[in-house]
Amino acid sequence: EGGIFPLLAQHISYSAVALAIAFIIAFPVGCYTGHTGKGEGLLIGTTNALRSLPSFGLIILLVILLSGEFESDMAFILPCILVLVALALPPIALGVHAGIRALDPYVLDAARGMGLTRLQILLQVELPCALPLILSGVRSATLQIISTATIAAYVSLGGFGRLIIDGRAANDFSQMIAGAMLVGILFGLAMDYQLFLASGMREAYVHGASARDAVAQAAV
């Protein structure tokens, strides 16, 4: 009805909000378990449980439970966001945790020998070294969110899933194929953007590390 761009805006808004919330929750959890080694079993068990949740059934259940609490579209938007957040939490948390835990113990011993505090070790040593696995987790979460956000259309929301659901109802397979292709294109663009951000973060870290080394040598 309104064209592709309103559906694109809706799909991106659902995905971006869910990814931001999931990152805010999962990143500090992964940092804590990876840095301290505490709660690793609980983290793995919780993430495995979240991965096994049936997204389609869960969003319908949440809509039924919350429909009496909200009179606006929030009765549909909130369940959609909650389901997408639940899908994105495991890859992000495990990516941060695995990246920090994979660091060579000798590197940590050297950092402690230089007098770095635990917070400095986390920020200046562990997280930069864990960056590839962190970004891998974010990419995996982005893939799951963008692809699963199509189910929002089943509970009367927008996004590219609208093309797939409406096309199925009308037996319009060309519309269904178009919806699926648009989801794939959106995912490809999201991956390119994340790679661009990752290259910028690495370049900034390299320049920052060079500046710190220069200051340290000058102080000596």
Backbone as ProteinMPNN parsed JSONL, in Angstrom:
{"seq_chain_A": "EGGIFPLLAQHISYSAVALAIAFIIAFPVGCYTGHTGKGEGLLIGTTNALRSLPSFGLIILLVILLSGEFESDMAFILPCILVLVALALPPIALGVHAGIRALDPYVLDAARGMGLTRLQILLQVELPCALPLILSGVRSATLQIISTATIAAYVSLGGFGRLIIDGRAANDFSQMIAGAMLVGILFGLAMDYQLFLASGMREAYVHGASARDAVAQAAV", "coords_chain_A": {"N_chain_A": [[0.833, -1.198, 0.0], [1.819, 1.352, 0.948], [4.215, 1.274, -0.33], [7.699, 0.231, -0.748], [9.536, 1.571, 0.876], [8.357, 2.505, 3.38], [7.963, -0.037, 4.551], [10.603, -0.888, 4.659], [11.655, 0.995, 6.478], [10.236, 0.291, 8.78], [11.091, -2.362, 9.171], [13.839, -2.002, 9.593], [13.742, -0.408, 11.89], [12.588, -2.118, 13.862], [14.603, -4.083, 13.916], [16.956, -2.631, 14.544], [16.405, -1.497, 17.073], [16.017, -3.815, 18.625], [18.562, -5.037, 18.355], [20.219, -3.113, 19.55], [19.258, -3.097, 22.221], [19.765, -5.754, 22.935], [22.57, -5.797, 22.739], [23.296, -3.968, 24.731], [22.542, -5.399, 26.975], [23.851, -7.925, 26.719], [26.597, -7.449, 26.274], [27.971, -6.374, 28.682], [27.509, -8.606, 30.309], [28.903, -10.676, 28.996], [31.47, -9.571, 29.189], [31.88, -9.653, 31.96], [31.709, -12.444, 32.64], [33.689, -13.425, 30.944], [35.999, -12.036, 31.748], [36.272, -12.538, 34.512], [35.787, -15.254, 34.728], [33.729, -16.339, 36.13], [30.459, -17.726, 36.437], [30.305, -18.974, 33.983], [29.179, -21.472, 33.287], [26.478, -20.976, 33.843], [25.98, -18.955, 31.993], [26.331, -20.309, 29.519], [24.327, -22.264, 29.724], [22.019, -20.649, 29.899], [22.079, -19.23, 27.455], [21.849, -21.351, 25.649], [19.277, -22.176, 26.275], [17.81, -19.914, 25.482], [18.273, -19.997, 22.756], [16.788, -22.175, 22.012], [14.184, -21.373, 22.109], [10.941, -21.189, 20.681], [10.383, -18.955, 18.257], [8.163, -18.085, 16.752], [5.903, -19.145, 18.095], [6.349, -17.953, 20.576], [6.077, -15.17, 20.163], [3.389, -14.975, 19.549], [2.267, -15.902, 21.952], [3.152, -13.893, 23.739], [1.828, -11.672, 22.666], [-0.816, -12.358, 23.206], [-0.736, -12.355, 26.0], [-0.043, -9.701, 26.587], [-1.88, -8.13, 25.317], [-4.043, -7.194, 26.764], [-2.888, -5.332, 28.384], [-2.0, -3.132, 26.978], [-3.349, -0.611, 24.9], [-2.607, 0.405, 22.546], [-0.465, 0.107, 19.607], [1.678, -0.934, 20.923], [1.089, -3.299, 22.147], [1.649, -5.148, 20.245], [4.118, -4.419, 19.215], [5.959, -4.512, 21.381], [6.054, -7.348, 22.162], [7.224, -8.316, 19.787], [9.75, -7.029, 19.781], [10.829, -8.088, 22.143], [11.066, -10.823, 21.53], [12.934, -10.729, 19.412], [15.123, -9.632, 20.759], [15.665, -11.711, 22.554], [16.597, -13.606, 20.758], [18.955, -12.424, 19.881], [20.617, -12.169, 22.069], [22.196, -14.569, 22.831], [24.329, -15.032, 20.738], [25.811, -12.609, 20.91], [26.577, -12.349, 23.648], [28.031, -14.754, 24.003], [29.998, -14.401, 22.076], [31.488, -12.197, 23.052], [32.308, -13.287, 25.505], [33.769, -15.623, 24.699], [35.763, -14.442, 23.144], [37.255, -12.967, 25.018], [38.066, -14.977, 26.81], [39.691, -16.469, 25.19], [42.105, -15.279, 25.107], [45.651, -15.312, 25.359], [47.125, -16.561, 28.31], [49.7, -15.693, 29.009], [49.858, -13.165, 27.947], [48.114, -11.764, 29.592], [49.499, -12.039, 32.012], [51.745, -10.51, 31.413], [50.551, -8.005, 31.14], [49.629, -7.579, 33.729], [52.106, -7.499, 34.982], [53.044, -5.103, 34.045], [51.719, -3.372, 35.597], [49.053, -2.757, 35.142], [45.655, -2.125, 35.963], [42.731, -4.165, 36.772], [40.534, -3.227, 35.355], [41.813, -1.718, 33.377], [43.185, -3.751, 32.064], [41.028, -5.141, 30.986], [39.884, -3.194, 29.246], [42.031, -2.256, 27.664], [43.474, -4.446, 26.801], [42.127, -7.049, 26.758], [39.528, -6.648, 25.486], [40.223, -5.331, 22.962], [41.716, -7.443, 21.782], [39.755, -9.348, 21.669], [38.049, -8.412, 19.779], [37.564, -9.434, 17.046], [35.978, -11.816, 17.515], [33.903, -10.695, 18.947], [32.71, -9.01, 17.04], [31.974, -10.972, 15.249], [29.979, -12.272, 16.715], [28.105, -10.178, 16.876], [27.477, -9.893, 14.168], [26.27, -12.378, 13.682], [24.057, -12.148, 15.381], [22.783, -9.993, 14.137], [22.07, -11.145, 11.678], [20.194, -13.094, 12.546], [18.245, -11.459, 13.704], [17.362, -9.746, 11.585], [16.359, -11.611, 9.748], [14.398, -12.93, 11.282], [12.705, -10.892, 11.994], [10.714, -10.751, 10.17], [8.503, -12.124, 11.082], [7.047, -10.32, 12.453], [5.061, -9.28, 10.897], [3.062, -11.153, 11.078], [1.659, -10.588, 13.346], [0.241, -8.328, 12.767], [1.979, -6.197, 12.295], [4.465, -4.181, 10.52], [7.116, -4.154, 8.105], [9.31, -6.162, 5.996], [8.249, -8.671, 6.134], [5.583, -8.326, 5.762], [5.116, -8.368, 3.022], [5.616, -11.052, 2.5], [3.737, -12.441, 4.123], [1.271, -11.33, 3.245], [1.465, -11.953, 0.554], [1.421, -14.73, 0.67], [-1.167, -15.133, 1.623], [-2.656, -14.264, -0.549], [-1.833, -15.984, -2.465], [0.203, -15.042, -4.061], [3.012, -15.564, -5.366], [5.165, -14.239, -6.485], [5.224, -11.85, -5.062], [5.88, -12.85, -2.536], [8.442, -13.87, -3.063], [9.733, -11.496, -3.68], [9.637, -10.189, -1.211], [11.276, -11.919, 0.316], [13.702, -11.611, -1.051], [14.233, -8.91, -0.597], [14.689, -8.933, 2.159], [17.071, -10.411, 2.187], [18.749, -8.645, 0.766], [18.768, -6.462, 2.509], [20.069, -7.62, 4.693], [22.597, -8.066, 3.548], [23.451, -5.409, 3.117], [23.542, -4.545, 5.763], [25.623, -6.126, 6.75], [27.781, -5.151, 5.243], [27.916, -2.547, 6.259], [28.562, -3.058, 8.929], [31.094, -4.215, 8.609], [32.447, -2.003, 7.654], [32.341, -0.326, 9.908], [33.81, -1.946, 11.639], [36.373, -1.945, 10.481], [37.001, 0.741, 10.823], [37.047, 0.895, 13.637], [39.208, -0.795, 14.24], [41.301, 0.592, 13.005], [41.289, 2.944, 14.485], [41.996, 1.899, 16.962], [44.588, 0.957, 16.457], [45.946, 3.344, 15.912], [45.581, 4.58, 18.363], [46.978, 2.833, 20.059], [49.56, 3.162, 19.055], [50.015, 5.818, 19.713], [49.937, 5.661, 22.51], [52.169, 4.054, 22.972], [54.169, 5.747, 22.077], [53.998, 7.86, 23.911], [54.657, 6.456, 26.239], [57.302, 5.691, 25.712], [58.47, 8.217, 25.525], [58.153, 9.073, 28.113], [59.848, 7.368, 29.432]], "CA_chain_A": [[0.0, 0.0, 0.0], [2.652, 2.542, 1.048], [5.463, 1.069, -1.031], [8.765, -0.522, -0.098], [10.308, 2.353, 1.846], [7.796, 2.39, 4.742], [8.256, -1.378, 5.065], [12.033, -0.89, 4.983], [11.844, 1.756, 7.719], [9.701, -0.508, 9.883], [11.961, -3.52, 9.384], [15.085, -1.514, 10.184], [13.487, 0.081, 13.25], [12.464, -3.281, 14.745], [15.894, -4.765, 14.02], [17.949, -1.785, 15.219], [16.054, -1.388, 18.493], [16.285, -5.105, 19.265], [20.004, -5.264, 18.404], [20.79, -2.2, 20.548], [18.897, -3.576, 23.561], [20.494, -7.003, 23.174], [23.989, -5.489, 22.959], [23.417, -3.321, 26.046], [22.402, -6.438, 27.996], [24.773, -9.06, 26.565], [28.008, -7.06, 26.297], [28.546, -6.412, 30.039], [27.464, -9.976, 30.831], [30.039, -11.378, 28.41], [32.694, -9.021, 29.766], [32.034, -10.133, 33.337], [32.022, -13.875, 32.664], [34.958, -13.662, 30.273], [37.112, -11.465, 32.506], [36.394, -13.167, 35.831], [35.639, -16.708, 34.66], [32.604, -16.743, 36.961], [29.167, -17.791, 35.774], [30.411, -19.475, 32.613], [28.184, -22.522, 33.093], [25.155, -20.347, 33.806], [25.872, -18.249, 30.717], [26.144, -21.272, 28.436], [23.008, -22.865, 29.873], [20.989, -19.661, 29.577], [22.079, -18.945, 26.019], [21.293, -22.517, 24.962], [17.826, -22.15, 26.486], [17.256, -18.865, 24.639], [18.349, -20.435, 21.358], [15.781, -23.208, 21.755], [12.831, -20.815, 22.184], [10.231, -21.086, 19.389], [10.111, -17.532, 18.055], [6.811, -17.872, 16.239], [4.956, -19.381, 19.179], [6.592, -17.022, 21.67], [5.528, -13.852, 19.874], [1.933, -15.087, 19.676], [1.964, -15.989, 23.38], [3.346, -12.579, 24.347], [0.751, -10.793, 22.207], [-2.018, -12.723, 23.965], [-0.569, -11.939, 27.395], [0.104, -8.252, 26.724], [-2.925, -7.398, 24.605], [-4.9, -6.529, 27.728], [-2.134, -4.306, 29.109], [-1.786, -1.972, 26.111], [-4.416, -0.357, 23.948], [-1.99, 0.891, 21.319], [0.325, -0.886, 18.88], [2.695, -1.496, 21.798], [0.695, -4.675, 22.437], [2.25, -5.983, 19.213], [5.522, -4.054, 19.019], [6.767, -4.992, 22.501], [6.371, -8.787, 22.007], [8.16, -8.497, 18.667], [11.08, -6.612, 20.213], [11.299, -9.038, 23.151], [11.478, -12.057, 20.847], [14.166, -10.452, 18.672], [16.195, -9.476, 21.757], [15.996, -13.052, 23.048], [17.383, -14.286, 19.722], [20.252, -11.777, 19.695], [21.45, -12.236, 23.275], [23.223, -15.635, 22.874], [25.567, -14.844, 19.961], [26.604, -11.466, 21.379], [27.182, -12.674, 24.939], [29.037, -15.804, 23.831], [31.111, -13.847, 21.311], [32.318, -11.415, 23.967], [32.899, -14.211, 26.479], [34.773, -16.47, 24.052], [36.888, -13.617, 22.711], [38.091, -12.626, 26.178], [38.645, -16.192, 27.377], [40.67, -17.034, 24.263], [43.367, -14.541, 25.186], [46.768, -16.066, 25.921], [47.41, -16.177, 29.708], [50.97, -14.987, 29.118], [49.584, -11.751, 27.665], [47.538, -11.207, 30.817], [50.581, -11.928, 32.997], [52.569, -9.362, 31.029], [49.792, -6.792, 31.443], [49.673, -7.39, 35.19], [53.468, -7.115, 35.325], [53.226, -3.687, 33.707], [51.008, -2.575, 36.585], [47.702, -2.391, 34.722], [44.567, -2.569, 36.829], [41.841, -5.125, 36.121], [39.739, -2.505, 34.373], [42.692, -1.381, 32.259], [43.42, -4.989, 31.319], [39.823, -5.423, 30.209], [39.639, -2.204, 28.196], [43.173, -2.03, 26.787], [44.094, -5.692, 26.339], [41.199, -8.141, 26.452], [38.51, -6.287, 24.493], [40.79, -5.196, 21.611], [42.081, -8.753, 21.246], [38.521, -10.116, 21.463], [37.208, -7.705, 18.816], [37.05, -10.267, 15.95], [34.891, -12.684, 17.96], [32.774, -9.83, 19.312], [32.05, -8.609, 15.799], [31.337, -12.167, 14.7], [28.734, -12.455, 17.446], [27.164, -9.134, 16.468], [27.006, -10.23, 12.821], [25.333, -13.488, 13.812], [22.832, -11.605, 15.96], [22.129, -9.184, 13.105], [21.448, -12.075, 10.732], [19.01, -13.698, 13.141], [17.219, -10.437, 13.92], [16.803, -9.289, 10.31], [15.564, -12.685, 9.149], [13.258, -13.276, 12.126], [11.801, -9.744, 12.091], [9.604, -10.939, 9.233], [7.321, -12.648, 11.769], [6.273, -9.199, 12.996], [3.88, -9.094, 10.057], [2.016, -12.104, 11.465], [0.871, -9.975, 14.423], [-0.307, -7.063, 12.255], [2.983, -5.145, 12.181], [4.979, -3.99, 9.175], [8.369, -4.812, 7.737], [9.27, -6.935, 4.755], [7.403, -9.837, 6.334], [4.247, -7.988, 5.256], [5.054, -8.858, 1.647], [5.582, -12.515, 2.514], [2.467, -12.882, 4.701], [0.185, -10.949, 2.34], [1.61, -12.725, -0.669], [0.95, -16.097, 0.928], [-2.625, -15.106, 1.74], [-3.226, -14.058, -1.88], [-1.167, -16.913, -3.387], [1.038, -14.235, -4.958], [4.364, -16.044, -5.061], [6.139, -13.223, -6.879], [5.326, -10.93, -3.936], [6.618, -13.552, -1.488], [9.851, -13.913, -3.469], [10.253, -10.131, -3.553], [9.87, -9.947, 0.212], [12.448, -12.676, 0.748], [14.889, -11.002, -1.648], [14.499, -7.645, 0.095], [15.306, -9.276, 3.441], [18.455, -10.771, 1.898], [19.49, -7.433, 0.407], [18.951, -5.683, 3.736], [21.113, -8.271, 5.477], [23.887, -7.788, 2.916], [23.823, -4.024, 3.408], [23.896, -4.462, 7.184], [26.948, -6.72, 6.908], [28.767, -4.202, 4.706], [28.038, -1.435, 7.195], [29.285, -3.527, 10.11], [32.498, -4.36, 8.237], [32.992, -0.646, 7.592], [32.558, 0.109, 11.287], [34.883, -2.748, 12.234], [37.662, -1.451, 9.977], [37.254, 2.02, 11.48], [37.411, 0.642, 15.026], [40.568, -1.335, 14.278], [42.25, 1.652, 12.663], [41.364, 3.842, 15.634], [42.735, 1.228, 18.029], [46.002, 0.917, 16.083], [46.488, 4.69, 16.117], [45.614, 4.814, 19.805], [48.07, 2.048, 20.627], [50.82, 3.792, 18.659], [50.165, 7.038, 20.514], [50.268, 5.268, 23.892], [53.552, 3.59, 22.98], [55.045, 6.909, 21.937], [53.989, 8.557, 25.185], [55.377, 5.655, 27.207], [58.733, 5.787, 25.415], [58.914, 9.566, 25.864], [58.23, 9.167, 29.58], [61.041, 6.658, 29.865]], "C_chain_A": [[0.874, 1.257, 0.0], [3.97, 2.41, 0.322], [6.504, 0.362, -0.177], [9.4, 0.267, 1.038], [9.678, 2.391, 3.239], [8.053, 1.027, 5.366], [9.726, -1.491, 5.466], [12.288, -0.166, 6.301], [11.351, 0.965, 8.924], [10.62, -1.681, 10.203], [13.263, -3.11, 10.054], [14.861, -1.068, 11.629], [13.345, -1.08, 14.231], [13.836, -3.904, 14.999], [16.895, -3.94, 14.822], [17.663, -1.679, 16.708], [16.383, -2.683, 19.227], [17.779, -5.362, 19.398], [20.659, -4.371, 19.457], [20.491, -2.681, 21.97], [19.678, -4.837, 23.903], [21.964, -6.734, 23.464], [24.203, -4.863, 24.33], [23.348, -4.356, 27.163], [23.548, -7.444, 27.927], [26.234, -8.661, 26.708], [28.584, -7.044, 27.711], [28.519, -7.803, 30.659], [28.644, -10.781, 30.305], [31.364, -10.89, 28.947], [32.936, -9.577, 31.167], [32.43, -11.61, 33.361], [33.362, -14.166, 32.0], [36.146, -13.189, 31.091], [37.341, -12.192, 33.825], [36.368, -14.69, 35.776], [34.487, -17.225, 35.494], [31.317, -16.764, 36.141], [29.208, -18.328, 34.365], [29.363, -20.547, 32.335], [26.777, -21.965, 33.0], [24.937, -19.622, 32.485], [25.584, -19.216, 29.577], [24.758, -21.909, 28.517], [21.89, -21.903, 29.487], [20.923, -19.38, 28.088], [21.543, -20.128, 25.217], [19.774, -22.565, 25.106], [17.178, -21.087, 25.597], [17.254, -19.271, 23.171], [17.254, -21.446, 21.016], [14.358, -22.673, 21.809], [12.191, -20.769, 20.793], [9.76, -19.657, 19.158], [8.658, -17.283, 17.661], [5.779, -18.053, 17.343], [5.105, -18.384, 20.311], [5.978, -15.661, 21.395], [4.007, -13.874, 19.965], [1.531, -15.14, 21.144], [2.085, -14.632, 24.054], [2.265, -11.587, 23.917], [-0.532, -11.086, 22.984], [-1.921, -12.209, 25.401], [-0.578, -10.431, 27.562], [-1.016, -7.461, 26.054], [-3.861, -6.671, 25.555], [-4.214, -5.411, 28.485], [-1.948, -3.032, 28.298], [-2.962, -1.84, 25.153], [-3.876, 0.127, 22.605], [-1.259, -0.254, 20.619], [1.432, -1.495, 19.732], [2.371, -2.931, 22.191], [1.28, -5.644, 21.418], [3.744, -5.703, 19.049], [6.399, -4.627, 20.13], [7.041, -6.494, 22.427], [7.36, -9.049, 20.885], [9.584, -8.157, 19.088], [11.652, -7.613, 21.215], [11.791, -10.334, 22.506], [12.794, -11.851, 20.102], [15.352, -10.272, 19.614], [16.633, -10.843, 22.272], [16.833, -13.825, 22.037], [18.801, -13.729, 19.626], [21.168, -11.901, 20.899], [22.522, -13.329, 23.212], [24.453, -15.366, 22.032], [26.428, -13.687, 20.444], [27.321, -11.807, 22.677], [28.282, -13.714, 24.79], [30.228, -15.305, 23.023], [32.054, -13.041, 22.186], [33.041, -12.337, 24.945], [34.034, -15.025, 25.852], [35.984, -15.669, 23.619], [37.822, -13.268, 23.853], [38.787, -13.861, 26.73], [39.721, -16.799, 26.48], [42.026, -16.341, 24.336], [44.437, -15.376, 25.887], [47.041, -15.62, 27.362], [48.715, -15.421, 29.881], [50.798, -13.49, 28.827], [49.004, -11.074, 28.903], [48.604, -11.051, 31.9], [51.468, -10.728, 32.694], [51.865, -8.05, 31.363], [49.787, -6.514, 32.94], [51.069, -6.944, 35.629], [53.766, -5.659, 35.015], [52.471, -2.782, 34.665], [49.616, -2.148, 36.183], [46.681, -2.914, 35.723], [43.664, -3.543, 36.06], [40.982, -4.447, 35.062], [40.576, -2.128, 33.156], [43.006, -2.605, 31.42], [42.229, -5.313, 30.439], [39.694, -4.488, 29.017], [40.777, -2.112, 27.185], [43.782, -3.305, 26.216], [43.04, -6.69, 25.866], [40.195, -7.778, 25.351], [39.092, -6.044, 23.095], [41.162, -6.532, 20.984], [40.837, -9.601, 20.932], [37.641, -9.532, 20.371], [36.723, -8.586, 17.654], [35.886, -11.172, 16.356], [33.671, -11.873, 18.389], [32.001, -9.431, 18.069], [31.366, -9.795, 15.13], [30.006, -12.442, 15.4], [27.681, -11.431, 17.063], [26.625, -9.423, 15.073], [25.996, -11.371, 12.861], [23.999, -13.021, 14.387], [22.062, -10.776, 14.937], [21.417, -10.06, 12.096], [20.156, -12.639, 11.297], [17.893, -12.681, 13.326], [16.558, -10.045, 12.601], [15.922, -10.36, 9.685], [14.311, -12.985, 9.963], [12.278, -12.121, 12.262], [10.64, -9.849, 11.12], [8.343, -11.451, 9.937], [6.504, -11.534, 12.412], [4.998, -8.975, 12.187], [2.746, -10.034, 10.447], [1.138, -11.554, 12.58], [0.501, -8.526, 14.053], [0.685, -5.915, 12.261], [3.498, -5.078, 10.751], [6.291, -4.728, 8.956], [8.197, -5.613, 6.463], [8.471, -8.228, 4.895], [5.987, -9.605, 5.853], [4.068, -8.498, 3.832], [4.907, -10.376, 1.614], [4.229, -13.016, 3.021], [1.304, -12.565, 3.756], [0.263, -11.717, 1.028], [1.148, -14.159, -0.505], [-0.563, -16.15, 1.006], [-3.297, -14.979, 0.376], [-2.659, -15.026, -2.911], [-0.363, -16.166, -4.456], [2.497, -14.564, -4.652], [5.436, -15.043, -5.482], [6.312, -12.192, -5.755], [6.086, -11.564, -2.789], [8.108, -13.581, -1.801], [10.487, -12.529, -3.335], [10.544, -9.797, -2.099], [11.107, -10.65, 0.717], [13.736, -12.065, 0.198], [15.242, -9.688, -0.955], [15.129, -7.881, 1.462], [16.777, -9.637, 3.238], [19.31, -9.563, 1.545], [19.767, -6.59, 1.647], [20.039, -6.297, 4.601], [22.486, -7.999, 4.887], [24.362, -6.376, 3.177], [24.239, -3.855, 4.866], [25.283, -5.037, 7.43], [28.033, -5.786, 6.387], [28.989, -3.047, 5.664], [28.808, -1.85, 8.435], [30.765, -3.719, 9.801], [33.175, -2.996, 8.147], [33.275, -0.115, 8.99], [33.718, -0.644, 11.931], [36.249, -2.26, 11.764], [38.007, -0.114, 10.622], [37.679, 1.839, 12.926], [38.831, 0.107, 15.131], [41.607, -0.263, 13.979], [42.418, 2.616, 13.832], [42.164, 3.211, 16.772], [44.229, 1.197, 17.732], [46.638, 2.281, 16.31], [46.59, 5.006, 17.609], [46.756, 4.072, 20.473], [49.416, 2.657, 20.278], [51.072, 5.054, 19.486], [50.548, 6.71, 21.946], [51.713, 4.802, 23.989], [54.522, 4.766, 22.906], [55.135, 7.691, 23.234], [54.79, 7.793, 26.223], [56.89, 5.732, 26.978], [59.284, 7.165, 25.771], [59.064, 9.728, 27.373], [59.46, 8.47, 30.113], [62.285, 7.48, 29.561]], "O_chain_A": [[0.697, 2.132, -0.847], [4.778, 3.339, 0.346], [6.237, -0.048, 0.953], [9.766, -0.313, 2.061], [10.417, 2.314, 4.221], [8.328, 0.93, 6.562], [10.057, -2.108, 6.478], [13.044, -0.65, 7.143], [11.99, 0.975, 9.976], [10.895, -1.96, 11.37], [13.738, -3.781, 10.97], [15.699, -1.322, 12.494], [13.918, -1.037, 15.32], [14.19, -4.214, 16.137], [17.601, -4.474, 15.678], [18.583, -1.763, 17.522], [16.957, -2.658, 20.316], [18.23, -5.851, 20.434], [21.553, -4.815, 20.176], [21.376, -2.673, 22.825], [20.189, -4.98, 25.013], [22.548, -7.372, 24.341], [25.172, -5.184, 25.017], [24.018, -4.212, 28.185], [24.148, -7.78, 28.948], [27.037, -9.447, 27.21], [29.624, -7.665, 27.928], [29.401, -8.149, 31.445], [29.311, -11.483, 31.065], [32.286, -11.681, 29.144], [34.063, -9.93, 31.516], [33.391, -11.981, 34.036], [34.092, -15.053, 32.441], [37.182, -13.853, 31.131], [38.484, -12.433, 34.211], [36.874, -15.348, 36.684], [34.278, -18.436, 35.564], [31.112, -15.925, 35.263], [28.246, -18.161, 33.615], [28.73, -20.542, 31.279], [25.975, -22.417, 32.184], [23.844, -19.665, 31.92], [24.695, -18.972, 28.762], [24.089, -22.076, 27.497], [20.928, -22.295, 28.827], [19.835, -19.3, 27.518], [20.857, -19.934, 24.214], [19.069, -22.949, 24.173], [16.116, -21.326, 25.021], [16.336, -18.925, 22.428], [16.844, -21.554, 19.861], [13.412, -23.427, 21.58], [12.837, -20.353, 19.831], [8.82, -19.206, 19.813], [8.011, -16.375, 18.181], [4.887, -17.221, 17.511], [4.119, -18.003, 20.942], [5.412, -15.051, 22.302], [3.399, -12.901, 20.41], [0.56, -14.497, 21.543], [1.225, -14.254, 24.85], [1.835, -10.755, 24.715], [-1.249, -10.164, 23.373], [-2.893, -11.693, 25.951], [-1.068, -9.925, 28.572], [-1.088, -6.243, 26.212], [-4.419, -5.635, 25.195], [-4.876, -4.62, 29.158], [-1.757, -1.96, 28.872], [-3.498, -2.833, 24.663], [-4.627, 0.241, 21.636], [-1.407, -1.421, 20.981], [2.063, -2.467, 19.318], [3.271, -3.699, 22.531], [1.395, -6.838, 21.696], [4.534, -6.609, 18.781], [7.468, -5.17, 19.853], [8.19, -6.891, 22.618], [8.236, -9.905, 21.012], [10.518, -8.902, 18.79], [12.834, -7.951, 21.145], [12.824, -10.874, 22.903], [13.675, -12.709, 20.156], [16.461, -10.709, 19.307], [17.827, -11.105, 22.411], [17.692, -14.618, 22.424], [19.741, -14.465, 19.327], [22.382, -11.751, 20.763], [23.679, -13.039, 23.517], [25.561, -15.462, 22.56], [27.655, -13.773, 20.395], [28.525, -11.585, 22.802], [29.351, -13.575, 25.384], [31.355, -15.741, 23.258], [33.273, -13.177, 22.084], [34.24, -12.185, 25.182], [35.129, -15.104, 26.409], [37.113, -16.152, 23.71], [39.041, -13.27, 23.686], [39.966, -13.805, 27.08], [40.568, -17.558, 26.952], [42.984, -16.775, 23.695], [44.165, -16.056, 26.877], [47.177, -14.423, 27.615], [48.84, -14.599, 30.789], [51.505, -12.655, 29.392], [49.364, -9.941, 29.222], [48.617, -10.054, 32.623], [51.894, -10.016, 33.603], [52.5, -7.096, 31.814], [49.923, -5.369, 33.371], [51.208, -6.117, 36.53], [54.632, -5.048, 35.64], [52.566, -1.559, 34.566], [49.041, -1.261, 36.814], [46.827, -4.012, 36.261], [43.817, -3.721, 34.852], [40.729, -5.017, 34.0], [40.096, -2.21, 32.025], [43.086, -2.513, 30.195], [42.39, -5.712, 29.285], [39.425, -4.934, 27.902], [40.537, -1.916, 25.994], [44.533, -3.246, 25.241], [43.059, -7.123, 24.714], [40.036, -8.529, 24.389], [38.507, -6.51, 22.117], [40.95, -6.737, 19.789], [40.864, -10.456, 20.047], [36.59, -10.094, 20.062], [35.549, -8.494, 17.298], [34.908, -11.283, 15.617], [32.536, -12.316, 18.215], [30.773, -9.506, 18.046], [30.309, -9.645, 14.517], [29.023, -12.803, 14.752], [26.502, -11.762, 16.939], [25.438, -9.221, 14.817], [24.985, -11.337, 12.159], [22.938, -13.448, 13.933], [20.835, -10.845, 14.874], [20.291, -9.763, 11.696], [19.135, -12.662, 10.611], [16.722, -13.002, 13.127], [15.331, -10.015, 12.507], [14.856, -10.054, 9.15], [13.261, -13.268, 9.386], [11.12, -12.346, 12.615], [9.67, -9.1, 11.241], [7.234, -11.237, 9.447], [5.386, -11.773, 12.868], [3.982, -8.535, 12.724], [1.582, -9.738, 10.174], [0.002, -11.996, 12.75], [0.458, -7.638, 14.904], [0.271, -4.756, 12.233], [3.037, -5.814, 9.878], [6.539, -5.781, 9.543], [7.097, -5.731, 5.922], [8.061, -8.817, 3.894], [5.261, -10.557, 5.566], [3.002, -8.998, 3.475], [4.162, -10.917, 0.797], [3.637, -13.913, 2.421], [0.457, -13.419, 3.497], [-0.764, -12.087, 0.459], [0.558, -14.741, -1.416], [-1.181, -17.096, 0.516], [-4.382, -15.521, 0.164], [-2.962, -14.912, -4.099], [-0.266, -16.606, -5.601], [3.129, -13.936, -3.803], [6.512, -15.011, -4.886], [7.422, -11.714, -5.523], [6.867, -10.882, -2.125], [8.939, -13.348, -0.923], [11.642, -12.408, -2.927], [11.571, -9.195, -1.786], [11.903, -10.068, 1.454], [14.745, -12.007, 0.899], [16.419, -9.39, -0.749], [16.003, -7.123, 1.884], [17.634, -9.222, 4.019], [20.46, -9.464, 1.972], [20.868, -6.066, 1.816], [20.848, -5.574, 5.183], [23.437, -7.732, 5.621], [25.546, -6.157, 3.43], [25.173, -3.113, 5.171], [26.042, -4.495, 8.233], [29.084, -5.641, 7.012], [30.123, -2.612, 5.863], [29.624, -1.08, 8.943], [31.611, -3.418, 10.643], [34.339, -2.85, 8.52], [34.326, 0.479, 9.232], [34.511, -0.065, 12.673], [37.182, -2.17, 12.562], [39.17, 0.143, 10.934], [38.57, 2.543, 13.402], [39.58, 0.514, 16.02], [42.66, -0.21, 14.614], [43.527, 3.052, 14.139], [42.917, 3.896, 17.464], [45.048, 1.386, 18.632], [47.746, 2.369, 16.839], [47.557, 5.62, 18.06], [47.427, 4.615, 21.351], [50.323, 2.67, 21.111], [52.199, 5.321, 19.903], [51.384, 7.391, 22.539], [52.406, 5.108, 24.959], [55.554, 4.784, 23.577], [56.215, 8.138, 23.62], [55.523, 8.396, 27.007], [57.663, 5.826, 27.931], [60.409, 7.286, 26.255], [59.964, 10.415, 27.855], [60.053, 8.897, 31.104], [63.398, 7.045, 29.854]]}, "name": "protein", "num_of_chains": 1, "seq": "EGGIFPLLAQHISYSAVALAIAFIIAFPVGCYTGHTGKGEGLLIGTTNALRSLPSFGLIILLVILLSGEFESDMAFILPCILVLVALALPPIALGVHAGIRALDPYVLDAARGMGLTRLQILLQVELPCALPLILSGVRSATLQIISTATIAAYVSLGGFGRLIIDGRAANDFSQMIAGAMLVGILFGLAMDYQLFLASGMREAYVHGASARDAVAQAAV"}
